[in-house]
Amino acid sequence: MSIAAPPRPPRADSAGVIVGEQPMRRPDTRSPQLMTRRAWWLLVLNFLIPGSAQLLAGNRRLGRVGLAATLLFWVVVVLALVAALIWPALLFSVGTNGFALLVIQLVLLAYALLWVVLTVDTLRLIRLVNVRRGARPVAAALAILGLVVGSGGAVYAAQQLLAPAREAIASIFTNDAPPVPPSNGYYNFLLLGADSGLGRDSMRFDSISVVSVNAETGAVHITGIPRDLAYAPFADGPMHDRYPDGFEGHPSESCGWGPGINQLMNAVEICQPEDGKEIYPDAAAKSSTPAIEATKDAAEGILGIQIPYYVFVDMKGFADIVDALGGVDITVQERLPEGGGPTYEGEPAEDWAIGWIEVGPQHMNGDTAQWYARSRYTTSDWDRMRRQRELQQAILAQANPANVLSRFQAVAAAGSDLVKTDIPDSMLGYLVQLGVKAKEQPVQTLELTPDGAGILTDDPTPDQYAHVRDVIQQMLYPPSPSPTPEG
């Protein structure tokens, strides 16, 4: 007959507390089962509520710091969600402010570092040597996984989202002047496209359009101005003083220009002393150039509206933004060649084309989209203007929030390389809010061509420009429908 072993006497620690009475803070390290269950609890708590593991089983001061940081983090997230629902303008303002983004980035990096400290300390509290042998690698792997998901997520947001956004805002929006209020209910922007690539003797604006955004509804109207539009009238300013009857050409073997609006680069900068600083001395201070300011004045004179801001897109880097967005979808109406054009007049496209864009629905990468926007040798300038407008709308459609966020670093880098503007950074939050409204509405377009507003580019008259201004007013301010009489 066997005699049962007497029960093991309770063991006390150096403070006289019985070991095992507080299994989280003073566990019985002689029990692998207890230490393993305790390890799972501490790992889960460290991942879900960083700082709680230290409050229960370790340094309470460190735990309070971690828990306070975690609670503050979630309070900020909840407030941001509430603001997105009831006060989106505040969220947009913060998200487009470079200093605010820098503060958020530093806070996220500090929180990520704190999470690393808490995770390492949690591994120390687990005491892997006392955990069951088979559970040790699993516990260590779960701790690392939690660290990668939690701390790594904070670092990713700080470095891959916030840092590129802050750098892009700082490099693109350099004008710190007070914003200009809307003009008769609209914000009007001059949108310019040009190719500054190698082989160009001067950079002329190949694409000129005016984007009018309703300040209340976000409705967008785009007016395309032919690049060869001649004898453009100018709004009041230095160019109106020089050309009161409209822009004129200046034939010269050394440095001349024609009467087309895209010749303003030569007339105002290339062929002028000090690159036209005498004509527009304040252009650089406004993050602009004399040629851009002259084109603004011409567009204002043509359309009869105030255009305070411009956005310049360098076609040399245009392909980058399309590739960053994952390409664009376009339905091609006519077969188009890719290539620089014929070497002599009358040379068929088959002899110089390096490729073809076929008719039908096409998902275009950046290189194909660039040729689609620039091709003009087998079609007219009017067709090219239409294709450029199609690309603008396709890019707007592709730039949805989910797509931009998933490719944010590439989109921000591409935007920094090819976009210049004088829009003040203080307007970004408001304009982003308008952009959200704009995506919910169709974009209306008008081309100043013979088929559009009825204006001719060869020799337009003042009456034709007056007609254009009337058309613009009707487009921006359509008459309200007359009420149907009762009965």
Secondary structure, DSSP 8 states (H G I E B T S, - for coil): -----------B-TTS-BTTSBTTTB--TT-HHHHHHHHHHHHHHHHHSTTHHHHHHS-HHHHHHHHHHHHHHHHHHHHHHHHHHH-HHHHHHHHT-HHHHHHHHHHHHHHHHHHHHHHHHHHHHH-GGGS-GGGHHHHHHHHHHHHHHHHHHHHHIIIIIIHHHHHHHHHHB---S-----BTTEEEEEEEEE---TT-SS--EEEEEEEEEETTT--EEEEEE-TT-BS----SSHHHHH-TT----B--SSS-B-SBGGGHHIIIIITSGGGGTTT-TTTGGGT--HHHHHHHHHHHHHH-S---EEEEEEGGGHHHHHHHTT-EEEEE-S-EEESS--SSTT--HHHH-SEEE-SEEEEE-HHHHHHHHH--SSS-HHHHHHHHHHHHHHHHHH--HHHHHHTHHHHHHHHHHHEEE---GGGHHHHHHHHHHHTTS--EEEE-STTTT---SSS--HHHHHHHHHHHHHHHS----------
